[in-house]
Amino acid sequence: MEKKLDLRGLSCPVPLLETKKALEEAAVVTITVDEPAARENIIKFAKSRKYQVESSSSGGEYTLIIRK
């Protein structure tokens, strides 16, 4: 199952908490954020769990794809 989250406009810790919740339900989660700190926190969390992370940026927005 795959899940998509649009977390633009939200500041930490909300994006990280929503990401954790989504990963309980889905094996692949695609996240869009616009806060650099949220991007970094999500990447650190995913790597600490040994999940695969792909990251790209465009126009001040970041897209992260996390695979369990």
N, CA, C and O atoms as a CHARMM CRD file, in Angstrom:
* protein
*
  272
    1    1 MET  N      0.84000  -1.18300   0.00000 PROA 1      0.00000
    2    1 MET  CA     0.00000   0.00000   0.00000 PROA 1      0.00000
    3    1 MET  C      0.88500   1.24600   0.00000 PROA 1      0.00000
    4    1 MET  O      1.93900   1.27300   0.63400 PROA 1      0.00000
    5    2 GLU  N      0.44400   2.26300  -0.71300 PROA 2      0.00000
    6    2 GLU  CA     1.18000   3.52000  -0.80000 PROA 2      0.00000
    7    2 GLU  C      0.31100   4.65200  -0.27100 PROA 2      0.00000
    8    2 GLU  O     -0.90900   4.64900  -0.43500 PROA 2      0.00000
    9    3 LYS  N      0.96200   5.61500   0.36400 PROA 3      0.00000
   10    3 LYS  CA     0.23200   6.74700   0.92200 PROA 3      0.00000
   11    3 LYS  C      0.95000   8.03400   0.52200 PROA 3      0.00000
   12    3 LYS  O      2.17800   8.06200   0.43800 PROA 3      0.00000
   13    4 LYS  N      0.17900   9.10600   0.27200 PROA 4      0.00000
   14    4 LYS  CA     0.74700  10.40900  -0.07400 PROA 4      0.00000
   15    4 LYS  C      0.31600  11.42500   0.96600 PROA 4      0.00000
   16    4 LYS  O     -0.84900  11.48200   1.35800 PROA 4      0.00000
   17    5 LEU  N      1.28100  12.23000   1.40900 PROA 5      0.00000
   18    5 LEU  CA     1.01100  13.26000   2.40200 PROA 5      0.00000
   19    5 LEU  C      1.43300  14.61700   1.86100 PROA 5      0.00000
   20    5 LEU  O      2.54900  14.76100   1.36200 PROA 5      0.00000
   21    6 ASP  N      0.57000  15.60300   1.95000 PROA 6      0.00000
   22    6 ASP  CA     0.91100  16.98300   1.61800 PROA 6      0.00000
   23    6 ASP  C      1.00000  17.73400   2.93800 PROA 6      0.00000
   24    6 ASP  O     -0.01700  18.09400   3.53000 PROA 6      0.00000
   25    7 LEU  N      2.22200  17.96300   3.38900 PROA 7      0.00000
   26    7 LEU  CA     2.43700  18.57200   4.69800 PROA 7      0.00000
   27    7 LEU  C      3.02900  19.97400   4.57400 PROA 7      0.00000
   28    7 LEU  O      3.68800  20.46200   5.49200 PROA 7      0.00000
   29    8 ARG  N      2.79000  20.60800   3.44300 PROA 8      0.00000
   30    8 ARG  CA     3.26700  21.97700   3.24200 PROA 8      0.00000
   31    8 ARG  C      2.55800  22.90900   4.21200 PROA 8      0.00000
   32    8 ARG  O      1.36900  22.75300   4.49100 PROA 8      0.00000
   33    9 GLY  N      3.30700  23.88300   4.72100 PROA 9      0.00000
   34    9 GLY  CA     2.73900  24.85900   5.63800 PROA 9      0.00000
   35    9 GLY  C      2.74100  24.42500   7.08900 PROA 9      0.00000
   36    9 GLY  O      2.35000  25.19500   7.96700 PROA 9      0.00000
   37   10 LEU  N      3.17500  23.20500   7.35400 PROA 10     0.00000
   38   10 LEU  CA     3.21700  22.70200   8.73200 PROA 10     0.00000
   39   10 LEU  C      4.65100  22.72000   9.24000 PROA 10     0.00000
   40   10 LEU  O      5.58600  22.41400   8.50100 PROA 10     0.00000
   41   11 SER  N      4.81500  23.08000  10.50600 PROA 11     0.00000
   42   11 SER  CA     6.15900  23.08400  11.08000 PROA 11     0.00000
   43   11 SER  C      6.31400  21.92300  12.05100 PROA 11     0.00000
   44   11 SER  O      5.33500  21.33700  12.51500 PROA 11     0.00000
   45   12 CYS  N      7.56700  21.60900  12.34500 PROA 12     0.00000
   46   12 CYS  CA     7.88100  20.47300  13.21700 PROA 12     0.00000
   47   12 CYS  C      7.25500  20.67300  14.58200 PROA 12     0.00000
   48   12 CYS  O      7.16900  21.79800  15.07600 PROA 12     0.00000
   49   13 PRO  N      6.82100  19.59100  15.18600 PROA 13     0.00000
   50   13 PRO  CA     7.03300  18.19900  14.82800 PROA 13     0.00000
   51   13 PRO  C      5.90800  17.57400  14.00500 PROA 13     0.00000
   52   13 PRO  O      5.92900  16.36600  13.77000 PROA 13     0.00000
   53   14 VAL  N      4.93200  18.35700  13.56200 PROA 14     0.00000
   54   14 VAL  CA     3.75700  17.79400  12.88700 PROA 14     0.00000
   55   14 VAL  C      4.12000  16.94500  11.66100 PROA 14     0.00000
   56   14 VAL  O      3.61400  15.82900  11.54600 PROA 14     0.00000
   57   15 PRO  N      4.97500  17.41900  10.73700 PROA 15     0.00000
   58   15 PRO  CA     5.29300  16.57600   9.57800 PROA 15     0.00000
   59   15 PRO  C      5.91000  15.22700   9.96200 PROA 15     0.00000
   60   15 PRO  O      5.59100  14.20300   9.35800 PROA 15     0.00000
   61   16 LEU  N      6.77700  15.22800  10.95000 PROA 16     0.00000
   62   16 LEU  CA     7.40000  13.97700  11.38200 PROA 16     0.00000
   63   16 LEU  C      6.36400  13.04400  12.01100 PROA 16     0.00000
   64   16 LEU  O      6.36700  11.84500  11.73500 PROA 16     0.00000
   65   17 LEU  N      5.49600  13.57200  12.83900 PROA 17     0.00000
   66   17 LEU  CA     4.46600  12.74300  13.47600 PROA 17     0.00000
   67   17 LEU  C      3.51600  12.15100  12.44300 PROA 17     0.00000
   68   17 LEU  O      3.14200  10.98300  12.54100 PROA 17     0.00000
   69   18 GLU  N      3.12400  12.94500  11.45700 PROA 18     0.00000
   70   18 GLU  CA     2.24000  12.44800  10.39700 PROA 18     0.00000
   71   18 GLU  C      2.93800  11.38400   9.55100 PROA 18     0.00000
   72   18 GLU  O      2.31000  10.42000   9.11500 PROA 18     0.00000
   73   19 THR  N      4.23500  11.56400   9.32400 PROA 19     0.00000
   74   19 THR  CA     5.01100  10.57800   8.56500 PROA 19     0.00000
   75   19 THR  C      5.07100   9.25800   9.31800 PROA 19     0.00000
   76   19 THR  O      4.87000   8.19400   8.73300 PROA 19     0.00000
   77   20 LYS  N      5.34800   9.32600  10.61400 PROA 20     0.00000
   78   20 LYS  CA     5.40400   8.10300  11.42300 PROA 20     0.00000
   79   20 LYS  C      4.07000   7.36100  11.37600 PROA 20     0.00000
   80   20 LYS  O      4.03900   6.14000  11.22500 PROA 20     0.00000
   81   21 LYS  N      2.97500   8.10000  11.50400 PROA 21     0.00000
   82   21 LYS  CA     1.64800   7.48100  11.47500 PROA 21     0.00000
   83   21 LYS  C      1.38300   6.82400  10.11400 PROA 21     0.00000
   84   21 LYS  O      0.84600   5.71800  10.05200 PROA 21     0.00000
   85   22 ALA  N      1.75400   7.49600   9.04000 PROA 22     0.00000
   86   22 ALA  CA     1.53600   6.95000   7.69600 PROA 22     0.00000
   87   22 ALA  C      2.34800   5.68400   7.47900 PROA 22     0.00000
   88   22 ALA  O      1.88100   4.75500   6.82000 PROA 22     0.00000
   89   23 LEU  N      3.56000   5.63500   8.02600 PROA 23     0.00000
   90   23 LEU  CA     4.41100   4.45900   7.85200 PROA 23     0.00000
   91   23 LEU  C      3.91000   3.25500   8.65000 PROA 23     0.00000
   92   23 LEU  O      4.31800   2.12600   8.37700 PROA 23     0.00000
   93   24 GLU  N      3.04400   3.47500   9.61700 PROA 24     0.00000
   94   24 GLU  CA     2.41800   2.35300  10.32200 PROA 24     0.00000
   95   24 GLU  C      1.40400   1.65800   9.41600 PROA 24     0.00000
   96   24 GLU  O      1.12100   0.47200   9.58700 PROA 24     0.00000
   97   25 GLU  N      0.85800   2.40200   8.45300 PROA 25     0.00000
   98   25 GLU  CA    -0.20900   1.88700   7.59500 PROA 25     0.00000
   99   25 GLU  C      0.24900   1.52400   6.19100 PROA 25     0.00000
  100   25 GLU  O     -0.41700   0.74400   5.50900 PROA 25     0.00000
  101   26 ALA  N      1.37200   2.07400   5.74600 PROA 26     0.00000
  102   26 ALA  CA     1.78900   1.89400   4.35200 PROA 26     0.00000
  103   26 ALA  C      3.26800   1.54500   4.26200 PROA 26     0.00000
  104   26 ALA  O      4.06200   1.93700   5.11800 PROA 26     0.00000
  105   27 ALA  N      3.63000   0.80400   3.21800 PROA 27     0.00000
  106   27 ALA  CA     5.02600   0.42500   2.99300 PROA 27     0.00000
  107   27 ALA  C      5.78800   1.49800   2.23200 PROA 27     0.00000
  108   27 ALA  O      7.01400   1.57300   2.31300 PROA 27     0.00000
  109   28 VAL  N      5.05700   2.33100   1.48800 PROA 28     0.00000
  110   28 VAL  CA     5.67200   3.42400   0.72900 PROA 28     0.00000
  111   28 VAL  C      4.89000   4.69700   1.02800 PROA 28     0.00000
  112   28 VAL  O      3.66400   4.72600   0.91400 PROA 28     0.00000
  113   29 VAL  N      5.61300   5.75300   1.41400 PROA 29     0.00000
  114   29 VAL  CA     4.97300   7.02600   1.71400 PROA 29     0.00000
  115   29 VAL  C      5.68400   8.12500   0.93200 PROA 29     0.00000
  116   29 VAL  O      6.90800   8.24500   0.98100 PROA 29     0.00000
  117   30 THR  N      4.90500   8.92200   0.21300 PROA 30     0.00000
  118   30 THR  CA     5.42700  10.08000  -0.50700 PROA 30     0.00000
  119   30 THR  C      4.97500  11.32400   0.24100 PROA 30     0.00000
  120   30 THR  O      3.78400  11.51600   0.48600 PROA 30     0.00000
  121   31 ILE  N      5.94200  12.17100   0.60400 PROA 31     0.00000
  122   31 ILE  CA     5.67000  13.32300   1.45000 PROA 31     0.00000
  123   31 ILE  C      6.11800  14.58800   0.74000 PROA 31     0.00000
  124   31 ILE  O      7.19600  14.62400   0.14600 PROA 31     0.00000
  125   32 THR  N      5.29500  15.62300   0.80000 PROA 32     0.00000
  126   32 THR  CA     5.67800  16.93800   0.29200 PROA 32     0.00000
  127   32 THR  C      5.70200  17.90000   1.47000 PROA 32     0.00000
  128   32 THR  O      4.71100  18.04700   2.18500 PROA 32     0.00000
  129   33 VAL  N      6.85200  18.55800   1.66800 PROA 33     0.00000
  130   33 VAL  CA     7.00900  19.55300   2.73300 PROA 33     0.00000
  131   33 VAL  C      7.65700  20.79600   2.13700 PROA 33     0.00000
  132   33 VAL  O      8.24900  20.74400   1.05900 PROA 33     0.00000
  133   34 ASP  N      7.53900  21.91700   2.85200 PROA 34     0.00000
  134   34 ASP  CA     8.19800  23.13800   2.39900 PROA 34     0.00000
  135   34 ASP  C      9.11400  23.73100   3.46100 PROA 34     0.00000
  136   34 ASP  O      9.61600  24.84400   3.30100 PROA 34     0.00000
  137   35 GLU  N      9.32900  23.00800   4.52200 PROA 35     0.00000
  138   35 GLU  CA    10.22400  23.42900   5.59700 PROA 35     0.00000
  139   35 GLU  C     11.49300  22.58700   5.55700 PROA 35     0.00000
  140   35 GLU  O     11.41700  21.36400   5.67400 PROA 35     0.00000
  141   36 PRO  N     12.65900  23.21400   5.39400 PROA 36     0.00000
  142   36 PRO  CA    13.90900  22.44200   5.37100 PROA 36     0.00000
  143   36 PRO  C     14.11700  21.60100   6.63500 PROA 36     0.00000
  144   36 PRO  O     14.63400  20.48600   6.55700 PROA 36     0.00000
  145   37 ALA  N     13.72200  22.12500   7.78700 PROA 37     0.00000
  146   37 ALA  CA    13.89600  21.37600   9.03600 PROA 37     0.00000
  147   37 ALA  C     13.03100  20.11700   9.03700 PROA 37     0.00000
  148   37 ALA  O     13.46500  19.06700   9.51200 PROA 37     0.00000
  149   38 ALA  N     11.82400  20.21500   8.51400 PROA 38     0.00000
  150   38 ALA  CA    10.94500  19.04000   8.43800 PROA 38     0.00000
  151   38 ALA  C     11.56700  17.99300   7.53100 PROA 38     0.00000
  152   38 ALA  O     11.56100  16.80500   7.85400 PROA 38     0.00000
  153   39 ARG  N     12.10700  18.42900   6.39500 PROA 39     0.00000
  154   39 ARG  CA    12.76800  17.50700   5.46200 PROA 39     0.00000
  155   39 ARG  C     13.89900  16.76400   6.16200 PROA 39     0.00000
  156   39 ARG  O     13.98800  15.53900   6.07800 PROA 39     0.00000
  157   40 GLU  N     14.75900  17.50600   6.85100 PROA 40     0.00000
  158   40 GLU  CA    15.90400  16.88700   7.52900 PROA 40     0.00000
  159   40 GLU  C     15.46100  15.92400   8.62100 PROA 40     0.00000
  160   40 GLU  O     16.01500  14.83100   8.74500 PROA 40     0.00000
  161   41 ASN  N     14.47500  16.31600   9.40800 PROA 41     0.00000
  162   41 ASN  CA    14.00100  15.44800  10.49300 PROA 41     0.00000
  163   41 ASN  C     13.39200  14.15400   9.95900 PROA 41     0.00000
  164   41 ASN  O     13.60400  13.08600  10.53200 PROA 41     0.00000
  165   42 ILE  N     12.64700  14.24400   8.88000 PROA 42     0.00000
  166   42 ILE  CA    12.03700  13.04700   8.29500 PROA 42     0.00000
  167   42 ILE  C     13.11200  12.12900   7.72700 PROA 42     0.00000
  168   42 ILE  O     13.04400  10.91100   7.89500 PROA 42     0.00000
  169   43 ILE  N     14.10600  12.71000   7.05500 PROA 43     0.00000
  170   43 ILE  CA    15.20100  11.89800   6.50800 PROA 43     0.00000
  171   43 ILE  C     15.96400  11.19900   7.62900 PROA 43     0.00000
  172   43 ILE  O     16.25400  10.00700   7.52700 PROA 43     0.00000
  173   44 LYS  N     16.29200  11.92500   8.69500 PROA 44     0.00000
  174   44 LYS  CA    17.01000  11.31800   9.82800 PROA 44     0.00000
  175   44 LYS  C     16.20800  10.17600  10.44100 PROA 44     0.00000
  176   44 LYS  O     16.75800   9.11600  10.74200 PROA 44     0.00000
  177   45 PHE  N     14.90900  10.39200  10.62500 PROA 45     0.00000
  178   45 PHE  CA    14.05600   9.34500  11.18000 PROA 45     0.00000
  179   45 PHE  C     14.06400   8.11100  10.28800 PROA 45     0.00000
  180   45 PHE  O     14.25700   6.99400  10.76900 PROA 45     0.00000
  181   46 ALA  N     13.85400   8.31000   8.99000 PROA 46     0.00000
  182   46 ALA  CA    13.78400   7.18000   8.05500 PROA 46     0.00000
  183   46 ALA  C     15.09200   6.39900   8.03700 PROA 46     0.00000
  184   46 ALA  O     15.08100   5.16800   8.04200 PROA 46     0.00000
  185   47 LYS  N     16.20500   7.09800   8.01600 PROA 47     0.00000
  186   47 LYS  CA    17.50300   6.41700   7.99800 PROA 47     0.00000
  187   47 LYS  C     17.75000   5.66700   9.30000 PROA 47     0.00000
  188   47 LYS  O     18.36900   4.60300   9.29200 PROA 47     0.00000
  189   48 SER  N     17.27100   6.21100  10.42100 PROA 48     0.00000
  190   48 SER  CA    17.45400   5.52600  11.70400 PROA 48     0.00000
  191   48 SER  C     16.68700   4.20900  11.74400 PROA 48     0.00000
  192   48 SER  O     17.05100   3.29600  12.48400 PROA 48     0.00000
  193   49 ARG  N     15.62400   4.11300  10.94600 PROA 49     0.00000
  194   49 ARG  CA    14.82900   2.88900  10.85500 PROA 49     0.00000
  195   49 ARG  C     15.26700   1.99800   9.69800 PROA 49     0.00000
  196   49 ARG  O     14.65800   0.96100   9.43900 PROA 49     0.00000
  197   50 LYS  N     16.33300   2.41100   9.00200 PROA 50     0.00000
  198   50 LYS  CA    16.87900   1.65800   7.85400 PROA 50     0.00000
  199   50 LYS  C     15.91000   1.62200   6.67600 PROA 50     0.00000
  200   50 LYS  O     15.93400   0.67900   5.88500 PROA 50     0.00000
  201   51 TYR  N     15.05800   2.64000   6.55300 PROA 51     0.00000
  202   51 TYR  CA    14.16400   2.75700   5.40900 PROA 51     0.00000
  203   51 TYR  C     14.92500   3.40700   4.25900 PROA 51     0.00000
  204   51 TYR  O     15.88300   4.14700   4.48300 PROA 51     0.00000
  205   52 GLN  N     14.50300   3.13300   3.04200 PROA 52     0.00000
  206   52 GLN  CA    15.08300   3.78300   1.86800 PROA 52     0.00000
  207   52 GLN  C     14.42300   5.15200   1.71200 PROA 52     0.00000
  208   52 GLN  O     13.21000   5.29100   1.86300 PROA 52     0.00000
  209   53 VAL  N     15.24800   6.16400   1.40400 PROA 53     0.00000
  210   53 VAL  CA    14.72900   7.52100   1.25500 PROA 53     0.00000
  211   53 VAL  C     15.22300   8.12300  -0.05500 PROA 53     0.00000
  212   53 VAL  O     16.41500   8.09000  -0.35800 PROA 53     0.00000
  213   54 GLU  N     14.29600   8.66800  -0.81900 PROA 54     0.00000
  214   54 GLU  CA    14.63400   9.45600  -2.00300 PROA 54     0.00000
  215   54 GLU  C     14.14000  10.86900  -1.73200 PROA 54     0.00000
  216   54 GLU  O     13.03900  11.06500  -1.21700 PROA 54     0.00000
  217   55 SER  N     14.96700  11.85700  -2.08600 PROA 55     0.00000
  218   55 SER  CA    14.60600  13.24200  -1.83500 PROA 55     0.00000
  219   55 SER  C     14.86200  14.08000  -3.07800 PROA 55     0.00000
  220   55 SER  O     15.88300  13.92500  -3.74800 PROA 55     0.00000
  221   56 SER  N     13.92800  14.96300  -3.37500 PROA 56     0.00000
  222   56 SER  CA    14.12200  15.91700  -4.46500 PROA 56     0.00000
  223   56 SER  C     13.51500  17.25000  -4.04200 PROA 56     0.00000
  224   56 SER  O     12.66500  17.30600  -3.15300 PROA 56     0.00000
  225   57 SER  N     13.96400  18.32300  -4.69300 PROA 57     0.00000
  226   57 SER  CA    13.42800  19.63700  -4.36100 PROA 57     0.00000
  227   57 SER  C     13.11600  20.40900  -5.63100 PROA 57     0.00000
  228   57 SER  O     13.74700  20.22500  -6.67200 PROA 57     0.00000
  229   58 SER  N     12.12400  21.27800  -5.51000 PROA 58     0.00000
  230   58 SER  CA    11.72800  22.10800  -6.64000 PROA 58     0.00000
  231   58 SER  C     10.96700  23.31600  -6.11100 PROA 58     0.00000
  232   58 SER  O      9.94200  23.16700  -5.44500 PROA 58     0.00000
  233   59 GLY  N     11.45900  24.49400  -6.40300 PROA 59     0.00000
  234   59 GLY  CA    10.74200  25.71400  -6.03200 PROA 59     0.00000
  235   59 GLY  C     10.47000  25.87300  -4.55700 PROA 59     0.00000
  236   59 GLY  O      9.40800  26.37000  -4.18300 PROA 59     0.00000
  237   60 GLY  N     11.39500  25.46600  -3.70300 PROA 60     0.00000
  238   60 GLY  CA    11.21200  25.60900  -2.26300 PROA 60     0.00000
  239   60 GLY  C     10.37900  24.51800  -1.62400 PROA 60     0.00000
  240   60 GLY  O     10.07500  24.58200  -0.43200 PROA 60     0.00000
  241   61 GLU  N     10.00600  23.51600  -2.40500 PROA 61     0.00000
  242   61 GLU  CA     9.27500  22.37000  -1.86400 PROA 61     0.00000
  243   61 GLU  C     10.13700  21.12500  -1.98500 PROA 61     0.00000
  244   61 GLU  O     10.94200  20.99300  -2.90600 PROA 61     0.00000
  245   62 TYR  N      9.95300  20.22600  -1.04600 PROA 62     0.00000
  246   62 TYR  CA    10.72800  18.98900  -1.01100 PROA 62     0.00000
  247   62 TYR  C      9.77500  17.80400  -1.10800 PROA 62     0.00000
  248   62 TYR  O      8.73600  17.76200  -0.44800 PROA 62     0.00000
  249   63 THR  N     10.15100  16.85400  -1.93700 PROA 63     0.00000
  250   63 THR  CA     9.38400  15.61800  -2.04700 PROA 63     0.00000
  251   63 THR  C     10.25700  14.47800  -1.55700 PROA 63     0.00000
  252   63 THR  O     11.38100  14.29400  -2.02600 PROA 63     0.00000
  253   64 LEU  N      9.73800  13.72200  -0.62000 PROA 64     0.00000
  254   64 LEU  CA    10.44900  12.58400  -0.04700 PROA 64     0.00000
  255   64 LEU  C      9.64100  11.32800  -0.32500 PROA 64     0.00000
  256   64 LEU  O      8.42100  11.30800  -0.16300 PROA 64     0.00000
  257   65 ILE  N     10.33500  10.28600  -0.74500 PROA 65     0.00000
  258   65 ILE  CA     9.69900   8.98300  -0.91600 PROA 65     0.00000
  259   65 ILE  C     10.40000   8.02700   0.03400 PROA 65     0.00000
  260   65 ILE  O     11.60900   7.81600  -0.06000 PROA 65     0.00000
  261   66 ILE  N      9.63700   7.45800   0.94200 PROA 66     0.00000
  262   66 ILE  CA    10.18800   6.54000   1.94000 PROA 66     0.00000
  263   66 ILE  C      9.61900   5.15500   1.67500 PROA 66     0.00000
  264   66 ILE  O      8.41100   4.96900   1.53000 PROA 66     0.00000
  265   67 ARG  N     10.53300   4.18700   1.61800 PROA 67     0.00000
  266   67 ARG  CA    10.13400   2.78600   1.42100 PROA 67     0.00000
  267   67 ARG  C     10.64300   1.96900   2.59800 PROA 67     0.00000
  268   67 ARG  O     11.81200   2.05300   2.97300 PROA 67     0.00000
  269   68 LYS  N      9.74900   1.18000   3.17000 PROA 68     0.00000
  270   68 LYS  CA    10.13800   0.30500   4.27600 PROA 68     0.00000
  271   68 LYS  C     10.92200  -0.87100   3.75600 PROA 68     0.00000
  272   68 LYS  O     11.34200  -1.72600   4.53600 PROA 68     0.00000
